[in-house]
Each structure stands twice: as structure tokens, then as C-alpha cells.
Amino acid sequence: MAGSEAAWQAARMGLRVVLHEMRPQVETFAHQTGNLGEMVCSNSFRSDDDEQNAVGLLHWEMRTADGLIMTTADRHRLPAGGALAVDRDPFAETVTARLKALDNVSVSYEEITDLPDQGQWIFATGPLTSPALGQAIARETGTESLAFFDAIAPIVYADSIDMSKAWMQSRYDKGETEEERTAYLNCPMDKDTYEAFIDALLAADKTEFHEGEAGSGPKPTPYFDGCLPIEVMAERGRETLRHGPMKPVGLTNPHQPDIKAHAIVQLRRDNKLGTLFNIVGFQTKMKYGAQTEVFRMIPGLENASFARLGGIHRNTFLNSPTLLDDQMRLRSRPNIRFAGQVTGVEGYVESAAMGLLAGRMAACEMAGETLAPPPPTTASGALITHITGGAEAKTFQPMNVNFGLFPPVEGLRGGRRGRKDRYKAYTDRAKADWQNWLAHQAVTA
């Protein structure tokens, strides 16, 4: 995501760009193709509300900057209520095709294993940085990369779901069209089924880790809270899932409209054809055999066929407040920039946004100019400020964009009504400041 966006932005500002991609020659745990912009954890860019949600505001900023990732996502949008979900394979194919169609972009399929001394480079390796490059970065920074564990959810074939038990509905019927209001597939559980499901989750065979990894040893590597394995959530309390991804609110079962479900599992469409659905919030570290047994306990999924089972992998990221300047350059090697999830932002959109900034900053530097970061009152500016000095280095962890990263808006009252007013004030201020920042740059290609 970040590398593709950085290449697009730099090329659109007139640079000749070489985009290095190690796949498919060198594979990763999570990727399945050699396409640029391949999505692996989810097909969702989360909320698209640009007035009340920080990530929706980030969508808006990237669209107004002709962002490759967002404009391509809009082309391949799927119904998902108020969220922006995409048809993942056509999305990646289009990202790849649009970049290759630019005369001043070339793609080189090879693994980069060291940090070059010459030239302007942007490293946007994401969470699955190759071991060789990871070691080179560690040697240069003089410290071990911070790390956390991330998990991916399983994907189910739609025709294997029992629709006599499941139904289509978005929570609170959210969405402007009938298609959006029925974007999610819902599987209800009564109390006994839920309790048996929790028991099975807790007892299932799970992936083993080495010393220091994911909860083992004296200094365990943490999980990222935004992508916690479902069994880890269950370990935190038997009711945790009912108040998280399995909450039963805002949904009515048409098969039993007078019976309120104790818990509900939601599945979101994973492709435009509607042949694949991913189980929302069901990232897992269970072994494959255990996954099929446990997930088939869900009403409607008793005979489910899985296009992909869940899994878990190690993510690495820099201590950016210590290592990067406000141009996203490595302080010890200013010819090298970092962008994307490796910098300590979390999420597809946030990663691509850092690629957008890195590409523009590199283009300006090569033209003999310095592009100041966007104001911290914008979503993009709040993120780059956070990772390049706003966060506490000692406790630095991956962060999604959120209004807590923004400077406060003065004069707004508190309370729930005040929060709505405050978020609208944040977005109004951000849009004006972002447009002013963009106005001082020229796209030449």
C-alpha cells in the first residue's frame, strides 16, 4: 500500500521511479500473489464518514490528493454499510496496472537486502519485512526493531452458508441503499451455543511460540489490540466477545424476529461477486484443524467451506520518534525514507497515507525544495507528527488515526452532543488546512 502510493505520488510530481517488489520471487506468509497493493488481513478500509470519523477524514484527504489507493478503492467498492470495503483481487490488479501504465515508473522484481548509500530511497516494506532487510535495518539503527503479533481472519465460501439460519443486514440498517443496508451476513447464537463456543475457543489447539513471543517469556511481544486473535479476547473474559465482534445489538433475525440473539457473528462480503465472506473480527492463532471444528459450531456455518483459514504472523516496526526526522528520513542516513506500517502506523489507509507523504517529500527534495509536513490539525499531519516526535519513544506502539492525535478545538462543550460537534469541528478545520497545504504543491505529470 505505502510503496505503491509513494511511487504514484512521486511519479505524478515528475520523478522517474523504480518500484522494487520481492514478490513473487520471495514469498511471505500472508501474501498469495505478486500484485502490488495486495490486501491480506481484511478487505475493509473502515469508516468512510469524513465528518465524524478520523479514518474517514483520512480517506477524504487522500482522495483530494489524487491518492492511488483511495481512488482505486472507490473503483472496486463493495457494499459495507458506512464502511469502505473493496473487492481485493481486482483492487490489487488495478493498482498494479495503473502504476505500470505510467511512463516514468518501472517495476523491478527483486529483493533488496541492504540499505543503499547512494540515491533517494523509500522503504515501505510493511509488517512483513524480509529477514535480510530487517537485519540490515537493525544493524543501522543500532537497536532491535520493536514488534507485535498480528492475525488474519478466515474467509468462507458463500454457497456453503446455511441461509435458513443466517440473514443479510447491516447493523442498525446503516447505509443509503438497500444493498448497503444488507451488506453483512449474520449468524445468531443463543446462550448455550455461545457458552459452548467460548469453551471450544479456550480449549482449541493454538500456534506455539518461541521464548519472548506473544505472551511467552519475561518480555513477551504484544499483540496489536486492533487485530487481536479471537481466542485472546475470550481469555480476557467470557463476555468479552459479546461486547466486541459478536455484539447482538442493532440486528433483527427475520427467521425468529421475536427472539433476541445472545450473540451474533457477522461476515462481510470479501469480493464483488459475493462468493466469499470473511468472518469479521475473527482473527485467530488456532491451528487449521481446530479452526474448522470451532467455526463450524457457529449456526449457519455447520457445513462451511473455507477459501482461507486464519493465521498469525510477526509484524516489525521502527521506533520512529527516535529514528526518523519530520521528513520521514532515517536520521543516520538521510537518503533513506521509511513509509507505511513499518513506521508505526496501523491500518491500510494510514500506511498508504504515509506513502503519499513520503513520495511527495522525496519529489520536492530532489527538486531542491523542502515540503513541510501537513499541519497536525489534519489527519495525515496528526499521524506524521505522532510517529516523528509526538509519541513517547519509550512506549511507542502502532497507532491507528484517531481524534486523540489532533490538537484540541477550543470552545466546544463536553458530553455526547459536544463530542459530535467537536468531531465536526475537527474535520472542518482539517479539510481547510489540508487544501491549503495541497495548494502550495504542483503536480507536473
C-alpha positions as CSV (number, residue, x, y, z in Angstrom):
1,M,0.0,0.0,0.0
2,A,2.6,2.6,1.1
3,G,5.1,1.8,-1.5
4,S,2.6,1.9,-4.3
5,E,1.2,5.2,-3.1
6,A,4.7,6.7,-2.7
7,A,5.7,5.7,-6.2
8,W,2.4,7.1,-7.6
9,Q,2.8,10.4,-5.9
10,A,6.5,10.9,-6.8
11,A,5.8,9.9,-10.4
12,R,2.9,12.3,-10.6
13,M,5.2,15.1,-9.4
14,G,7.6,14.4,-12.3
15,L,10.2,11.9,-11.0
16,R,11.4,8.8,-12.6
17,V,10.6,6.0,-10.1
18,V,11.8,2.4,-9.8
19,L,9.5,0.3,-7.6
20,H,11.2,-2.8,-6.2
21,E,8.9,-5.7,-5.2
22,M,10.4,-9.0,-4.0
23,R,7.2,-11.0,-4.6
24,P,6.5,-13.4,-6.2
25,Q,10.2,-14.4,-6.3
26,V,10.4,-14.2,-2.5
27,E,7.1,-15.0,-0.8
28,T,5.6,-14.0,2.5
29,F,3.4,-15.9,5.0
30,A,0.3,-13.8,4.2
31,H,0.5,-12.8,0.5
32,Q,-0.8,-15.0,-2.2
33,T,0.2,-13.1,-5.4
34,G,2.9,-10.8,-6.8
35,N,0.5,-7.9,-7.2
36,L,1.2,-4.5,-5.8
37,G,-1.3,-3.3,-3.1
38,E,-2.4,-6.8,-2.2
39,M,-4.7,-6.9,0.9
40,V,-4.1,-9.7,3.3
41,C,-5.7,-9.0,6.7
42,S,-9.1,-7.6,5.7
43,N,-10.8,-6.1,2.7
44,S,-12.0,-3.1,4.7
45,F,-10.7,0.5,4.9
46,R,-13.1,1.0,7.8
47,S,-15.4,4.0,8.2
48,D,-15.9,6.3,5.2
49,D,-17.6,9.1,7.3
50,D,-15.4,12.2,6.7
51,E,-17.3,14.3,9.2
52,Q,-17.4,12.2,12.4
53,N,-14.6,9.7,11.9
54,A,-10.8,10.3,11.8
55,V,-10.1,7.5,9.2
56,G,-13.0,8.7,7.1
57,L,-11.3,12.1,7.1
58,L,-8.1,10.5,6.1
59,H,-9.9,8.9,3.1
60,W,-11.1,12.4,2.1
61,E,-7.6,13.9,2.4
62,M,-6.1,11.2,0.2
63,R,-8.9,11.4,-2.4
64,T,-8.3,15.2,-2.7
65,A,-4.5,14.5,-3.2
66,D,-5.3,12.1,-6.1
67,G,-4.3,9.1,-4.0
68,L,-3.8,5.9,-5.9
69,I,-5.0,3.7,-3.1
70,M,-8.2,5.6,-2.4
71,T,-9.3,6.3,-6.0
72,T,-8.7,2.6,-6.8
73,A,-10.6,1.5,-3.7
74,D,-13.6,3.7,-4.9
75,R,-13.5,1.8,-8.3
76,H,-13.8,-1.5,-6.6
77,R,-16.1,-0.6,-3.7
78,L,-18.3,-3.3,-2.1
79,P,-21.5,-2.7,0.0
80,A,-20.4,-2.5,3.6
81,G,-22.8,-0.1,5.3
82,G,-20.9,3.0,6.4
83,A,-17.6,1.4,5.8
84,L,-15.4,1.2,2.7
85,A,-14.8,-2.4,1.7
86,V,-13.2,-3.4,-1.6
87,D,-13.1,-6.4,-3.9
88,R,-9.5,-7.2,-3.0
89,D,-8.2,-9.1,-6.1
90,P,-9.4,-6.6,-8.8
91,F,-8.2,-3.8,-6.4
92,A,-4.6,-5.1,-6.4
93,E,-4.7,-5.8,-10.1
94,T,-5.8,-2.2,-10.8
95,V,-3.1,-0.7,-8.5
96,T,-0.5,-2.7,-10.4
97,A,-1.8,-1.8,-13.8
98,R,-2.1,1.9,-13.1
99,L,1.4,2.1,-11.8
100,K,2.8,0.1,-14.8
101,A,0.9,2.4,-17.2
102,L,2.9,5.4,-16.1
103,D,5.8,6.1,-18.5
104,N,8.1,7.2,-15.6
105,V,7.5,4.2,-13.4
106,S,9.3,0.8,-13.8
107,V,8.8,-2.2,-11.5
108,S,11.8,-4.4,-10.6
109,Y,11.0,-7.8,-9.1
110,E,13.9,-8.4,-6.8
111,E,14.6,-8.5,-3.0
112,I,16.5,-5.5,-1.6
113,T,18.7,-6.9,1.3
114,D,20.6,-3.8,2.4
115,L,20.3,0.0,2.9
116,P,21.9,1.7,-0.1
117,D,24.4,4.6,0.4
118,Q,23.5,6.4,-2.8
119,G,20.3,7.7,-4.3
120,Q,16.9,8.6,-2.8
121,W,15.1,5.6,-1.4
122,I,11.8,5.0,0.3
123,F,11.5,1.7,2.2
124,A,7.8,0.8,2.6
125,T,8.3,-2.9,3.4
126,G,5.2,-3.1,5.7
127,P,4.9,-5.5,8.6
128,L,6.4,-8.5,6.7
129,T,9.9,-7.1,6.2
130,S,12.2,-9.8,4.8
131,P,14.6,-11.2,7.4
132,A,17.7,-10.0,5.4
133,L,16.4,-6.4,5.1
134,G,15.2,-6.5,8.7
135,Q,18.7,-7.4,9.9
136,A,20.2,-4.6,7.8
137,I,17.8,-2.1,9.4
138,A,18.6,-3.4,12.8
139,R,22.4,-3.0,12.2
140,E,21.9,0.5,11.0
141,T,19.6,1.7,13.8
142,G,21.7,0.0,16.5
143,T,18.6,-1.4,18.2
144,E,16.3,-4.3,17.7
145,S,13.1,-3.5,15.9
146,L,10.0,-3.3,18.1
147,A,7.5,-6.0,17.2
148,F,4.0,-7.2,17.8
149,F,1.9,-10.1,16.5
150,D,-0.9,-9.7,14.0
151,A,-3.5,-12.2,12.9
152,I,-5.8,-12.7,9.8
153,A,-9.4,-13.9,9.8
154,P,-10.8,-16.8,7.8
155,I,-12.7,-16.5,4.5
156,V,-15.8,-18.7,3.9
157,Y,-17.4,-19.6,0.5
158,A,-20.9,-18.0,0.4
159,D,-22.6,-21.1,-1.1
160,S,-21.6,-23.2,2.0
161,I,-23.5,-20.9,4.4
162,D,-26.9,-22.1,5.6
163,M,-29.2,-19.1,4.9
164,S,-32.1,-20.8,6.7
165,K,-30.3,-19.8,9.9
166,A,-28.3,-16.7,8.7
167,W,-29.6,-13.4,7.2
168,M,-28.3,-10.3,5.5
169,Q,-28.4,-7.0,7.4
170,S,-26.1,-4.1,8.3
171,R,-26.1,-3.1,12.0
172,Y,-28.9,-0.6,12.6
173,D,-29.7,-0.9,8.9
174,K,-26.9,1.6,8.2
175,G,-26.4,2.6,4.6
176,E,-28.1,4.8,2.0
177,T,-29.1,1.9,-0.4
178,E,-30.8,-1.5,0.2
179,E,-27.5,-3.1,-0.9
180,E,-25.6,-1.2,1.8
181,R,-28.3,-1.9,4.5
182,T,-27.9,-5.7,3.8
183,A,-24.1,-5.7,3.4
184,Y,-23.3,-8.1,6.3
185,L,-24.3,-11.8,6.8
186,N,-25.3,-12.6,10.4
187,C,-25.3,-15.8,12.3
188,P,-27.1,-15.8,15.7
189,M,-26.2,-17.7,18.8
190,D,-28.4,-18.5,21.9
191,K,-26.7,-18.5,25.3
192,D,-26.0,-22.2,25.4
193,T,-24.4,-22.2,21.9
194,Y,-22.3,-19.1,22.8
195,E,-21.0,-20.7,26.1
196,A,-20.1,-23.9,24.2
197,F,-18.3,-21.8,21.6
198,I,-16.3,-20.0,24.2
199,D,-15.3,-23.3,25.8
200,A,-14.2,-24.6,22.4
201,L,-12.2,-21.5,21.7
202,L,-10.3,-21.7,25.0
203,A,-9.6,-25.4,24.6
204,A,-8.5,-25.4,21.0
205,D,-5.0,-26.2,19.8
206,K,-3.2,-23.0,19.1
207,T,0.1,-22.0,17.4
208,E,3.1,-22.4,19.7
209,F,5.6,-19.5,20.1
210,H,9.2,-19.3,21.0
211,E,10.6,-17.5,24.1
212,G,9.7,-13.9,24.1
213,E,6.9,-14.2,21.5
214,A,3.3,-13.3,22.0
215,G,2.8,-13.8,25.7
216,S,5.7,-16.2,26.5
217,G,8.9,-15.4,28.4
218,P,9.8,-12.5,30.6
219,K,9.4,-9.9,27.9
220,P,6.6,-11.1,25.6
221,T,5.9,-9.5,22.3
222,P,2.5,-7.8,22.4
223,Y,-0.4,-8.2,20.1
224,F,-1.8,-5.2,18.3
225,D,-5.2,-4.5,20.0
226,G,-6.9,-3.6,16.8
227,C,-6.3,-7.2,15.4
228,L,-6.4,-9.4,18.5
229,P,-6.9,-13.1,17.9
230,I,-10.5,-14.1,18.9
231,E,-9.3,-16.6,21.4
232,V,-7.1,-14.0,23.1
233,M,-10.2,-11.9,23.6
234,A,-12.0,-14.9,25.0
235,E,-9.2,-15.4,27.5
236,R,-9.9,-11.9,28.8
237,G,-13.4,-12.8,29.9
238,R,-16.3,-14.9,28.7
239,E,-18.4,-11.9,27.9
240,T,-15.6,-10.0,26.0
241,L,-16.7,-11.3,22.6
242,R,-20.4,-10.4,23.2
243,H,-19.3,-6.8,23.8
244,G,-16.9,-6.9,20.8
245,P,-17.2,-8.5,17.4
246,M,-20.1,-10.7,18.5
247,K,-22.3,-8.0,20.0
248,P,-26.0,-8.7,19.2
249,V,-27.2,-5.1,19.0
250,G,-28.8,-3.3,16.0
251,L,-29.8,-6.6,14.3
252,T,-33.1,-8.5,14.0
253,N,-33.3,-12.1,12.9
254,P,-36.1,-12.5,10.3
255,H,-36.2,-16.2,11.0
256,Q,-37.1,-15.6,14.7
257,P,-38.0,-11.9,14.9
258,D,-39.4,-12.2,18.5
259,I,-36.2,-13.9,19.9
260,K,-33.2,-11.7,20.7
261,A,-29.9,-13.4,20.0
262,H,-27.4,-13.8,22.8
263,A,-24.5,-13.2,20.4
264,I,-24.2,-12.7,16.6
265,V,-21.3,-13.5,14.3
266,Q,-21.0,-11.1,11.3
267,L,-19.5,-11.9,8.0
268,R,-18.6,-9.2,5.4
269,R,-18.6,-9.6,1.7
270,D,-15.0,-10.2,0.5
271,N,-15.4,-9.9,-3.3
272,K,-17.8,-8.1,-5.7
273,L,-19.4,-11.4,-6.8
274,G,-20.5,-12.1,-3.3
275,T,-19.0,-15.6,-3.4
276,L,-16.6,-15.0,-0.5
277,F,-17.2,-13.7,3.0
278,N,-14.7,-13.0,5.8
279,I,-15.7,-13.5,9.4
280,V,-15.5,-10.0,11.0
281,G,-13.2,-9.8,13.9
282,F,-12.3,-13.5,13.9
283,Q,-8.5,-13.2,13.6
284,T,-7.1,-16.3,15.1
285,K,-4.0,-18.2,16.1
286,M,-5.8,-21.6,16.3
287,K,-4.3,-24.4,14.2
288,Y,-6.1,-25.2,11.0
289,G,-7.8,-28.3,12.2
290,A,-9.1,-26.6,15.3
291,Q,-10.4,-23.6,13.2
292,T,-12.7,-25.8,11.1
293,E,-14.1,-27.6,14.1
294,V,-14.7,-24.4,16.2
295,F,-16.0,-22.2,13.5
296,R,-18.5,-24.8,12.3
297,M,-20.1,-24.5,15.7
298,I,-21.5,-21.2,14.5
299,P,-25.1,-21.5,13.4
300,G,-25.2,-21.3,9.7
301,L,-21.6,-22.4,9.3
302,E,-22.0,-26.0,10.2
303,N,-21.0,-27.1,6.7
304,A,-18.8,-24.1,5.9
305,S,-16.1,-24.4,3.3
306,F,-13.1,-22.1,3.8
307,A,-11.3,-20.3,1.0
308,R,-8.7,-19.3,3.5
309,L,-8.2,-20.2,7.1
310,G,-6.8,-17.7,9.7
311,G,-3.2,-17.3,10.7
312,I,-0.8,-15.3,12.7
313,H,2.5,-13.5,11.9
314,R,5.1,-11.3,13.4
315,N,5.0,-7.6,12.5
316,T,8.0,-5.3,12.8
317,F,8.2,-1.6,13.0
318,L,10.7,1.2,13.8
319,N,10.9,3.3,16.9
320,S,10.2,6.2,14.6
321,P,10.2,9.0,17.2
322,T,13.8,8.2,17.8
323,L,15.0,7.2,14.3
324,L,13.1,9.4,11.8
325,D,13.0,13.2,11.2
326,D,9.9,15.1,10.2
327,Q,10.7,14.4,6.5
328,M,10.4,10.6,7.4
329,R,14.2,10.3,6.7
330,L,16.4,8.0,8.7
331,R,18.5,10.4,10.8
332,S,21.6,8.4,10.3
333,R,21.1,8.0,6.5
334,P,19.0,10.9,5.2
335,N,19.0,9.5,1.7
336,I,16.6,6.8,3.0
337,R,13.0,7.4,4.0
338,F,10.6,5.0,5.6
339,A,6.8,4.9,4.9
340,G,3.8,2.7,5.8
341,Q,3.3,0.3,8.6
342,V,7.0,-0.2,9.3
343,T,7.0,3.4,10.7
344,G,4.4,2.5,13.4
345,V,1.1,3.5,11.9
346,E,-1.5,0.7,11.8
347,G,-4.0,0.0,9.0
348,Y,-4.2,0.0,5.2
349,V,-5.3,3.7,5.0
350,E,-2.8,5.0,7.5
351,S,0.1,3.1,5.8
352,A,-0.9,4.4,2.3
353,A,-1.2,8.0,3.7
354,M,2.4,7.8,5.0
355,G,3.4,6.6,1.5
356,L,1.6,9.6,0.0
357,L,3.6,12.0,2.2
358,A,7.0,10.2,1.6
359,G,6.5,10.3,-2.1
360,R,5.8,14.0,-2.2
361,M,8.5,14.8,0.2
362,A,11.1,12.9,-1.9
363,A,10.0,14.6,-5.1
364,C,10.3,18.0,-3.6
365,E,13.7,17.3,-2.1
366,M,15.0,16.1,-5.5
367,A,13.7,19.4,-7.0
368,G,15.8,21.3,-4.4
369,E,12.9,22.2,-2.2
370,T,11.6,21.1,1.2
371,L,8.0,20.1,1.6
372,A,6.9,20.9,5.2
373,P,4.7,18.2,6.7
374,P,1.0,18.8,6.6
375,P,-0.4,20.6,9.7
376,P,-1.1,18.4,12.8
377,T,-4.7,19.6,12.5
378,T,-5.1,17.3,9.5
379,A,-5.4,13.5,9.7
380,S,-2.2,13.0,7.7
381,G,-0.4,15.6,9.7
382,A,-1.6,14.2,13.1
383,L,-0.1,10.8,12.1
384,I,3.2,12.0,10.9
385,T,3.5,14.3,13.9
386,H,2.8,11.3,16.2
387,I,5.4,9.0,14.6
388,T,8.2,11.5,14.2
389,G,8.2,13.1,17.6
390,G,4.7,13.4,19.1
391,A,4.7,9.9,20.7
392,E,6.7,8.8,23.7
393,A,9.6,6.8,22.4
394,K,9.8,4.5,25.4
395,T,6.3,3.3,25.0
396,F,5.9,3.7,21.2
397,Q,3.3,1.2,19.7
398,P,1.5,1.1,16.4
399,M,-1.4,3.6,16.1
400,N,-4.5,4.0,14.0
401,V,-5.5,7.5,13.2
402,N,-7.9,9.0,15.8
403,F,-9.0,12.4,17.0
404,G,-6.9,12.0,20.1
405,L,-3.9,12.7,18.0
406,F,-5.3,16.1,16.9
407,P,-4.7,19.4,18.6
408,P,-7.9,20.3,20.6
409,V,-10.5,22.6,19.2
410,E,-11.2,25.4,21.6
411,G,-14.6,26.4,22.9
412,L,-16.6,23.3,22.4
413,R,-18.7,21.9,25.2
414,G,-18.3,18.4,26.5
415,G,-20.7,15.4,26.7
416,R,-22.1,13.2,23.9
417,R,-23.6,16.1,21.9
418,G,-20.4,18.0,22.4
419,R,-18.4,15.1,21.0
420,K,-20.4,15.2,17.8
421,D,-19.9,19.0,17.5
422,R,-16.2,18.5,18.3
423,Y,-15.6,15.9,15.7
424,K,-17.3,18.0,13.0
425,A,-15.1,20.9,14.1
426,Y,-12.0,18.7,13.8
427,T,-13.0,17.7,10.2
428,D,-13.9,21.2,9.1
429,R,-10.6,22.6,10.3
430,A,-8.7,19.6,8.8
431,K,-10.2,20.0,5.4
432,A,-9.4,23.7,5.2
433,D,-5.8,23.2,6.4
434,W,-5.3,20.2,4.1
435,Q,-6.5,22.0,1.0
436,N,-4.2,25.0,1.9
437,W,-1.3,22.6,2.2
438,L,-2.0,20.9,-1.1
439,A,-2.3,24.3,-2.8
440,H,1.4,25.0,-2.3
441,Q,2.4,21.9,-4.4
442,A,2.4,21.3,-8.1
443,V,1.6,18.1,-9.8
444,T,3.5,18.1,-13.1
445,A,2.9,14.7,-14.7
